[in-house]
Amino acid sequence: MTILVTSPGVLVWQDRKIRCALGPNGIGQKLREGDGLTPQGIYPLRRVFYRPDQLTRPQTRLPLVALSQGLGWCDDPASPEYNTLVDLPSSASHEKMWRDDNLYNLVVEVGFNDDPVVPGRGSAVFMHVARPDYSPTQGCIAITQPELLTMLAEITPQTRLDIRP
């Protein structure tokens, strides 16, 4: 099964077209941290994170991790933990996985720049919950929480994310 993502913010899955938010610079060849691009290419989906205080355990065949306030994602290219889940507090630059804006109530880790990790190429590329106005992400793909929950119940570890300009 493949999930296709194209510009200008369309996700195609099982003959359904779903509006999605992308990075502010669209889809392209991601070369560096902070470039605002959603990375083009074909990627596996690694695992799902969810906020247990906001959602019941989602149905998925992907590995599932309940988030806590003590988890972050390292975005510091100088750190050996770059582009990985980290325990907080962390001395390296990171983003918190436990957010107050509900965007990370449900998160799918995209297998971008993780096999192997190339420092500075980009980190924290996820599928997550979109803002109500679908404003740009920092390079992630964002859809509504109900759409993401429906998709997670049907995808498998063999599902690939195909991101094309």
N, C-alpha and C positions, 0 to 999 in steps of 0.2 A: 504494500500500500504506500502511496506517495501523497504528500501534501504539497501542492504547488503554491508558491507565493510569487506574485509579480507586481510591478509598478502599474498604476499608482495606488497600491494598497489593496490588492485583491488576493484572497486566499481561496484556492479551489481544492475542495476535498469531497470525494464521493459525489461528483456532479453538482455540488453546491458551491455557489460563489458567496464568500463572506467578506465583508469589509474588514480591513485591518489597518493598523497604524504601523509605520515603518520609521527608520531613522530619518532625520531632517534632510539628509542628502540622498535619500532613496536607496536603491540597491546598487552595489558595485563591488569591485575588487578591494576588499578591506586590507589595508596595508599597515594601519597604525591605530593605537589606542586613541579614542576620542575623535575619530574622523567623521562621526555622524552617519556612517554607512551601515546598512543592513548587508551582511556579507553574502555575495552571490556564491552559489555552489550547492552541492548535495550533502546533507548532514544527517547523522543519526540523532535520535532523541535519547538522551541518557537516563534521566530520572525526573520525577515530579516532586516538587516541594509544595506544601500547603500549610495554611494557618489553621491549626486545630481550634482556635478560639473563634474563627469566622466561618469555617466549613466543616461538615462531617467528612470523614475519610472518603476521598474521591475513588470511584471505580476506575482502575487502570491496570494494565498488564506490565507497565513500566515500574521499576523500583520506586518506592514511595518514601518520602522523608517528611515527617512533621517538623515544621519550623519552630524555633524558639528564639527568644530575644538575644540569645548568645551566639547567633550565626551570622556570618558575613560572607562576602565574596571578594577576594583579593583582586584589585585592579592596579597594583603597583608592579610595573615591569622589572624593578630592581629586586623584588622579593622572590625567593625560591617557591613561594606559594602562589605566584601569579596565576590567575585564571582558575582558581580552585576555591572550594568552600573552606572557610576558616572559622575557627572559634574566636569569639571576641572576649575581651579586648585584644586587638592586634596592633602592633606598632606599624605595620605596613598599611598603605592606603587601601581602603576597602569600601564597599557599600553594604549597608545593613539589609539583611534579607527580611527582617521584621519591620515592615513599613507601615506608616500611619495612613497612607493614601489608598490602601486596598489594592494597589497594582500588583503586589506580590502575594495576594491571598492564595493564588494558584500560579505556579511557575513550572515550565518545562525547560530543563537544561538542554540546550542545543549543543551537539558535539562539534563546536567550532574552536579551532586553535587549542585542541586538547590532546592530540596524538601525533606528534609531540607538541607541547606548549612552546610557542616561540615568543619570548619576552617582547612586549610592546606591540604585537600584531593585533591585539584586541582581546577583550575579556567580557565576561558576563553577557553573552548573547543568549537570550531566553525567548520563549513564547510566554506571554503573561497577560494579565487583564488590562484592557484598554481603558484610557480615560474616557469619560462620557462624550467628550468632543473629538475623540480620536486624534488628539494632538500628537506630534511626533514623539517617538521613543528616542533613546540614545543609540539605537542600532538594533533593537529587538523587534519582534513581531508581536503585536498586541491585538486581541480580539475580546469580545465580551466574555464574562465569566460563564454564563450558561452555554455558549458555543464551545468554550474550552472544555467544560465538563463533559459535554456530549461527545466531543472528539476523543477525549482521554479514555472514555469507556470503550471505544472501538479500535484504537490504534494498538500496535504491538511493538515489541522491541525491534522488529524488522522494518517498521515504518521509517521512511526517509522524508526529510524536508528538502524540497527542491526550490531554491530561491533564485529567480531569474529577473534581470532588468526588463 
